[in-house]
Amino acid sequence: MGFLSWLGISPRDAPHLPEITDNVRDSGQTFVFGRADSGERVDEKSAMQIATVYACVRLLAESVAGLPLHLYRFTDTSENGKEKAKDHPLYRLLYMLPNPEMTSFSFREVMMTHLLLWGNCYAQIIRDGKNGILGLYPLLPENVEVDRDEKDEIYYIYHAYTDEIPGENNKDIYFRRDEIFHVPGLGFNGLVGFSPIAMMKNALGTTLAVEKLGSAFFKNGAQPSGVLEHPGVLKDPAKIRENWSDVYGGANNAHKVAVLEEGMQYKAISLPPEDSQFLSTRQFGVNEICRIFRVPPHMVQDLEHATFSNIEHQSIDFVMHTLMPWLVRFEQAIIKDLLLPEEQEQYFPKFNVDGLLRGDYQSRMQGYATGISNGFMSPNDCRAL
């Protein structure tokens, strides 16, 4: 079944839509994208044109997507009290193929990208007649609304668009709560997250403005703008301005020798980049964006203040304080949305981050020696790590 097949044909034989009334309450907080104080328009697409935003989103999305994700069951027969639930249908969806069109890696990468940019990620749950899950298909968050009906039950509205009528809403599709897998980010009401891009639009808008300033400066041949002064009265100043721009403007005309006649003089009127602290402003923008996504600067190739020793500890800190909250959000959302109530005390999902927390060689060897000498680890356990 294709991801958009329900645009014309419903994935269920008899869909049950919530009763929509006139007194539906909004369960989410809406933030409107728009222009930042710098004058730049900031949204998800423009934000991803900033190199540091792209690097942070890619790093976090690929990190979450690349971790092994297994479904376990509690058991009294194994040493650690758990075993992989390979016989459960959800195990294959989480570990291998959530749907026929996507791998587990690509599915989680898309979901995490949505979560980082929009503050929420959604996937349609395709179920069989016995309430088992057949597939998970991502939904674009900007087209999804979360609301409540008169019975205070949550439901989801997907505004479907097609290329036939660009920008026009062709169909609204309603989903019950048990038909959507939803992972919310940081928010105000606990139900939906707010967009980090919308909340931080002024910081990102400044970075976009600095990038545009740099592009315009180099487009002008790395020369500041200026004025032509003439001691007399010009008959056609517009033509002189146009001719000057054609001959001396742009990167291709940089460093040409200008010939000024009739006592004309050229005077620069804009600040050169060094006076406007262009480089330091760009560097501050990198640090500000890393702060927003809680990513160590060295992980987006900013090594200005990095050393060999602090890089290792920053990398471990990245796992503990950046990745772990996202992983817990996914794990708990899987329990809430993808496991039946009677299964939630028997099964649980778990990301494996052991490989990311190994630390340096000396610390690992000391830890293994302590574990073996105190009897809570065996040599085989250490070899496996």
C-alpha positions in Angstrom: 0.0 0.0 0.0 1.5 3.4 -1.0 1.9 6.2 1.4 -0.6 8.5 -0.5 -3.0 5.8 -1.5 -5.5 7.1 1.0 -5.8 10.3 -0.9 -8.2 8.5 -3.3 -8.8 5.2 -1.5 -9.0 4.8 2.2 -6.5 2.3 3.8 -9.3 0.9 5.9 -12.5 -0.7 4.7 -14.7 1.2 7.1 -13.0 4.3 8.6 -14.4 5.6 11.9 -14.2 9.4 11.9 -14.7 11.4 15.1 -17.9 13.4 15.5 -17.0 17.0 14.6 -18.9 19.7 16.4 -18.9 23.5 16.4 -17.4 23.7 19.9 -14.2 21.8 19.2 -11.4 23.1 21.4 -7.9 23.7 20.1 -5.5 21.4 21.9 -2.3 22.9 20.4 -0.3 26.1 20.4 0.1 27.6 17.0 3.2 29.7 16.2 3.1 31.7 13.0 6.2 31.7 10.8 7.1 35.1 9.4 9.7 37.7 9.2 12.2 38.0 12.0 13.3 41.4 13.4 16.1 41.3 10.9 13.6 41.4 8.1 14.3 37.9 6.9 11.5 35.4 6.5 12.1 32.3 8.6 10.5 28.9 8.1 11.6 25.3 8.0 12.9 25.5 4.4 14.8 28.8 4.8 16.2 27.6 8.1 17.6 24.5 6.4 19.5 26.8 4.0 21.7 27.8 7.0 24.7 25.4 7.0 24.8 25.0 10.8 21.0 24.2 11.0 21.4 21.7 8.2 24.4 20.1 10.0 22.6 19.9 13.4 19.4 18.5 11.9 21.4 15.9 9.9 23.6 14.9 12.8 20.7 14.4 15.2 18.4 12.7 12.6 21.1 10.3 11.4 22.2 9.6 15.0 18.7 8.5 16.1 18.1 6.6 12.8 21.4 4.7 13.1 20.9 3.3 16.6 19.6 -0.3 16.8 16.0 -0.3 18.0 14.5 -3.5 19.3 11.3 -4.6 21.0 11.8 -6.6 24.2 9.6 -8.5 26.5 10.1 -9.0 30.2 10.9 -12.6 31.1 12.1 -14.5 34.2 14.1 -17.0 32.1 17.0 -14.8 31.0 19.8 -13.4 33.0 18.9 -9.7 32.5 15.2 -10.2 32.7 14.4 -9.4 29.1 14.6 -10.9 25.7 14.0 -9.7 22.1 10.4 -10.2 21.1 11.2 -11.3 17.5 7.8 -13.1 17.3 5.9 -9.8 17.8 4.8 -8.1 14.5 6.0 -4.7 15.8 9.6 -6.0 16.1 10.1 -6.2 12.4 8.4 -2.8 11.8 10.7 -1.1 14.3 13.9 -2.9 13.5 13.7 -3.4 9.7 10.8 -2.1 7.6 8.0 0.1 9.0 6.4 0.0 5.6 7.2 -1.5 2.1 8.6 1.8 0.9 11.0 2.7 3.7 13.8 1.2 5.8 13.8 1.6 9.6 16.7 4.1 9.1 15.0 6.3 6.6 11.7 6.2 8.5 13.3 7.4 11.7 15.5 9.9 9.9 12.4 11.5 8.4 10.5 11.4 11.7 13.4 13.0 13.6 13.9 15.7 10.9 10.2 16.6 11.3 10.5 16.6 15.1 13.5 18.9 15.0 12.0 21.4 12.5 8.3 21.4 13.4 8.4 20.2 17.0 6.2 17.2 16.2 6.4 14.1 14.0 3.4 12.0 12.9 2.9 8.7 11.2 -0.3 7.0 10.0 -0.8 3.6 11.6 -2.2 1.0 9.2 -3.9 -1.8 11.1 -5.4 -5.1 10.1 -8.9 -6.4 11.2 -7.4 -7.7 14.5 -6.0 -4.4 15.5 -2.5 -5.5 14.6 -0.1 -3.0 12.9 0.8 -3.5 9.3 2.7 -0.3 8.6 3.7 3.2 9.6 3.7 6.1 7.1 5.1 9.5 7.9 2.8 12.6 7.6 4.1 16.1 6.9 3.6 18.0 10.2 2.7 21.3 8.6 -0.4 19.6 7.2 -1.5 18.1 10.6 -3.8 19.6 13.2 -4.5 18.2 16.7 -7.9 18.9 18.2 -10.6 17.5 20.5 -14.2 16.6 19.9 -17.2 17.3 22.2 -16.3 14.2 24.2 -12.8 15.5 24.9 -11.3 12.8 22.7 -8.2 13.8 20.7 -8.4 13.5 16.9 -6.1 14.5 14.1 -6.9 16.3 10.8 -4.6 15.9 7.8 -5.0 18.6 5.2 -4.1 16.7 2.0 -2.8 18.7 -1.0 -2.1 17.6 -4.5 -0.2 19.1 -7.4 -3.3 19.6 -9.5 -4.3 22.7 -7.6 -1.1 24.1 -5.9 -1.7 25.7 -2.5 -5.4 24.7 -2.4 -6.8 22.3 0.2 -8.2 19.3 -1.7 -9.2 17.0 1.1 -9.3 16.9 4.9 -8.8 13.4 6.4 -9.7 12.7 10.0 -7.9 10.2 12.1 -8.7 8.8 15.5 -6.1 8.9 18.2 -5.3 5.2 17.7 -4.6 5.7 14.0 -1.7 8.1 14.5 1.8 7.6 15.9 2.7 11.0 17.4 6.0 12.1 19.0 5.7 15.6 20.4 8.7 17.8 21.3 8.9 20.5 23.9 5.6 22.2 24.3 3.3 24.1 26.6 0.4 21.6 27.0 2.0 18.2 26.8 0.0 17.2 23.7 1.8 19.0 20.9 5.3 20.5 20.7 6.1 23.9 19.4 8.5 24.5 16.5 12.1 25.4 17.5 12.4 27.2 14.2 9.4 29.5 14.9 10.5 30.1 18.5 14.0 31.0 17.5 13.2 32.9 14.3 15.0 36.1 15.4 18.3 34.3 16.1 18.0 32.4 12.8 16.8 35.5 11.0 20.0 37.3 12.0 22.1 34.5 10.6 20.2 34.6 7.3 20.7 38.4 7.1 24.4 38.0 7.7 24.6 35.3 5.0 22.7 37.6 2.6 25.0 40.5 3.4 28.1 38.4 2.7 26.6 37.2 -0.6 25.7 40.7 -1.7 29.2 41.9 -0.8 31.0 39.3 -2.8 28.5 39.7 -5.7 29.7 43.3 -5.8 33.2 42.1 -6.2 34.1 42.4 -2.5 33.9 46.2 -2.8 31.7 48.4 -0.6 29.0 50.4 -2.1 29.5 54.1 -2.7 28.6 57.4 -4.4 29.9 59.3 -7.4 30.3 63.0 -6.7 30.3 65.5 -9.5 31.1 69.2 -9.0 28.4 70.3 -11.5 24.9 69.4 -12.4 24.3 66.1 -14.2 21.8 65.9 -17.1 21.2 62.1 -16.8 22.4 60.7 -13.4 20.4 57.4 -13.9 22.4 56.6 -17.1 25.7 57.3 -15.4 24.7 55.1 -12.5 23.7 52.3 -14.9 26.9 52.6 -16.9 29.0 52.5 -13.8 27.3 49.4 -12.5 27.6 47.7 -15.9 31.3 48.4 -16.2 32.5 48.1 -12.6 29.8 46.2 -10.6 29.8 42.5 -9.8 32.5 40.0 -9.1 33.6 39.6 -12.7 34.5 43.3 -12.8 36.3 43.5 -9.5 39.6 45.4 -9.4 39.1 47.1 -12.8 40.7 50.5 -13.1 38.0 53.2 -13.1 38.4 56.3 -15.2 36.6 59.4 -13.8 36.0 62.5 -15.9 34.9 66.1 -15.3 36.2 66.1 -11.7 34.1 63.2 -10.5 35.1 61.4 -7.3 34.1 58.0 -5.9 33.5 57.7 -2.1 32.6 54.5 -0.3 29.6 54.8 2.1 29.2 51.3 3.5 31.1 49.6 6.2 33.6 47.0 5.1 33.1 43.5 6.6 36.0 43.9 9.1 34.4 47.0 10.6 30.9 45.4 10.8 32.5 42.3 12.6 31.2 40.1 9.8 33.3 37.0 10.7 32.6 37.3 14.5 28.9 37.7 13.8 28.9 34.5 11.7 30.8 32.6 14.4 28.3 33.8 17.0 25.5 32.5 14.7 27.1 29.0 14.6 27.3 28.9 18.4 23.8 30.2 18.8 22.3 27.5 16.5 24.4 24.8 18.2 22.9 26.0 21.5 19.4 25.8 20.1 19.8 22.1 19.1 22.1 21.3 22.1 24.9 20.1 19.7 28.6 20.4 20.6 30.2 22.8 18.0 32.9 20.3 17.1 30.2 17.8 15.9 29.3 20.3 13.2 33.0 20.8 12.2 33.6 23.9 14.4 36.9 23.0 16.0 37.9 26.5 17.2 37.8 25.7 20.9 38.1 21.9 20.6 40.9 19.8 22.1 41.5 16.0 21.9 40.5 15.5 25.5 37.4 17.7 25.6 36.0 16.4 22.3 35.7 12.9 23.8 33.9 14.1 26.9 31.7 16.4 24.8 30.8 13.4 22.6 29.7 11.4 25.6 27.8 14.4 26.9 26.1 14.7 23.5 24.7 11.2 24.0 23.6 11.7 27.6 22.1 15.1 27.4 21.2 15.6 23.7 20.3 12.2 22.2 18.8 10.5 25.3 15.8 12.8 25.7 14.9 12.3 22.1 15.3 8.6 22.4 13.1 8.5 25.5 10.4 10.5 23.7 10.4 7.9 20.9 10.4 4.9 23.2 7.5 6.2 25.3 5.5 7.2 22.2 5.9 3.7 20.8 4.6 2.2 24.1 1.6 4.7 24.1 0.6 4.5 20.4 1.9 1.2 19.0 1.4 -1.3 21.9 -2.1 -2.5 23.0 -3.0 -1.7 26.6 -2.6 -5.3 27.6 0.8 -5.4 26.0 2.3 -2.3 27.6 3.3 -4.0 30.8 4.9 -7.0 29.0 6.7 -5.4 26.1 9.0 -2.3 25.7 11.2 -0.8 23.0 14.8 0.2 23.6 17.5 2.0 21.7 21.0 0.6 22.1 23.4 3.4 22.9 26.1 1.2 24.5 28.5 1.7 21.5 28.3 5.5 21.8 29.2 5.5 25.5 32.3 3.3 25.4 34.6 6.1 26.3 38.4 6.0 25.8 40.4 2.8 25.8 42.0 3.3 29.2 38.7 4.1 31.0 37.0 1.1 29.4 39.8 -1.3 30.5 39.6 0.0 34.0 35.9 -0.4 34.1 36.1 -3.9 32.7 38.7 -4.9 35.3 36.5 -3.5 38.1 33.5 -5.4 36.8 35.3 -8.7 36.5 37.0 -8.3 39.9 33.7 -7.5 41.6 31.9 -10.3 39.9 29.1 -8.4 38.1 30.8 -8.8 34.7 32.4 -11.8 33.0 35.3 -11.8 30.5 32.7 -12.8 27.8 30.6 -9.7 28.7 33.7 -7.5 28.3 34.5 -9.1 24.9 31.0 -8.5 23.7 31.4 -4.8 24.5 
